[in-house]
Amino acid sequence: QVQLVESGGGLVQPGGSLRLSCAASGLTVDSAPIGWFRQAPGREREGVSCISSSDGQTYYTDSVKGRFTISRDNAKNTMYLQMDSLKPEDTAVYYCATGPRGNYHCLLNNWSRFYEHWGQGTQVTVSS
């Protein structure tokens, strides 16, 4: 049984940083495409960043490029999202997710049927 547990959210001032972690069990983080998503109040969940299992390529939505960095630590079986230069519009609940086992490109759009396992979410609030 696959389980994903996020941590690292909190309240931060604009311009600050946070690192989100997602500890996985039941699969290894390099055996499937992995991604981070977020959902703000009244808005649809959106893809933020992902890593393909086919080639390790990383992808970012335009609004976070240059500010966020996705990574994974195979030894710890954990994925991370380093968030720098945070803005109030980054406020949301952040979720990690994994796709099907195997070599696949990850998706940030049209992903609703692709990611199979989700964490419970962690709140990130950017405010002064």
C-alpha positions in Angstrom: 0.0 0.0 0.0 1.4 3.3 -1.1 1.4 6.2 1.5 2.7 9.7 1.0 3.1 12.0 4.0 3.8 15.7 3.5 5.5 18.0 6.0 7.1 21.4 6.1 4.2 23.8 5.5 3.6 26.9 7.6 3.4 30.6 7.7 6.1 32.7 6.1 6.5 36.3 5.1 6.7 37.4 1.5 10.2 36.8 0.2 10.8 33.9 2.6 11.5 30.3 2.0 10.0 26.9 2.9 11.0 23.3 2.1 8.2 20.8 1.7 8.9 17.1 2.2 7.0 14.1 1.1 8.0 10.8 2.6 6.9 7.8 0.6 6.3 4.2 1.6 5.1 1.3 -0.6 7.1 2.5 -3.6 10.4 4.1 -4.3 10.4 7.7 -5.4 12.5 6.9 -8.5 10.1 4.2 -9.7 7.3 6.5 -10.7 6.7 10.0 -11.9 6.3 12.3 -8.9 4.8 15.8 -8.6 3.7 18.6 -6.4 0.3 20.3 -6.7 -1.4 23.1 -4.9 -5.0 24.3 -4.3 -5.9 27.7 -3.2 -9.4 28.5 -1.7 -12.0 28.7 -4.4 -9.6 27.5 -7.1 -8.9 24.2 -8.9 -5.9 22.1 -8.0 -2.9 23.0 -10.2 0.3 21.3 -11.1 3.4 23.1 -9.7 6.3 20.8 -10.5 7.2 17.3 -11.3 10.0 14.8 -12.1 9.7 12.2 -14.9 10.7 8.7 -14.0 11.8 8.0 -17.6 14.7 10.5 -17.6 14.7 12.5 -14.4 13.6 15.7 -16.2 12.0 18.3 -14.1 9.2 20.6 -15.0 7.7 23.7 -13.4 4.6 25.8 -14.0 5.5 29.3 -15.2 4.5 31.1 -12.1 7.2 29.3 -10.0 10.0 29.0 -12.4 13.2 30.3 -10.9 11.8 30.2 -7.4 10.9 26.6 -6.7 13.1 23.5 -7.0 11.8 19.9 -7.0 14.1 17.1 -6.0 14.1 13.6 -4.6 16.4 11.6 -2.3 16.3 7.9 -3.2 18.1 6.9 0.0 15.5 8.6 2.2 12.7 7.7 -0.3 11.5 11.3 0.0 10.7 14.1 -2.5 11.1 17.8 -1.8 9.9 21.1 -3.0 12.2 24.0 -2.1 10.3 27.2 -2.3 12.2 30.5 -2.3 11.1 34.1 -2.9 7.6 33.2 -1.8 4.7 35.5 -2.7 1.2 35.8 -1.2 -0.2 34.2 -4.4 1.7 31.0 -3.5 -0.7 30.5 -0.5 -2.4 27.2 -0.9 -2.6 23.6 0.4 0.3 21.7 -1.3 0.0 18.0 -2.2 2.6 15.5 -3.4 1.5 12.7 -5.8 3.0 9.7 -7.6 2.0 8.3 -11.0 2.1 4.7 -12.3 5.2 2.6 -11.7 7.4 2.6 -14.7 9.2 5.0 -17.0 6.9 7.8 -17.7 7.0 11.5 -18.4 5.3 13.4 -15.6 2.4 15.7 -16.2 1.5 19.2 -14.9 -1.6 19.5 -17.1 -4.4 17.0 -17.9 -3.2 15.0 -14.9 -6.5 14.0 -13.3 -6.3 10.3 -14.3 -2.5 10.0 -14.2 -1.5 10.4 -10.6 -2.6 7.5 -8.5 -1.5 8.3 -5.0 -1.8 11.5 -3.0 -0.6 12.9 0.3 -2.9 14.5 2.7 -1.7 18.1 2.0 0.2 20.7 3.9 -0.9 24.4 4.3 1.5 27.1 3.1 0.5 30.6 3.9 2.6 33.6 2.7 1.6 36.8 4.5 3.1 39.7 6.4 
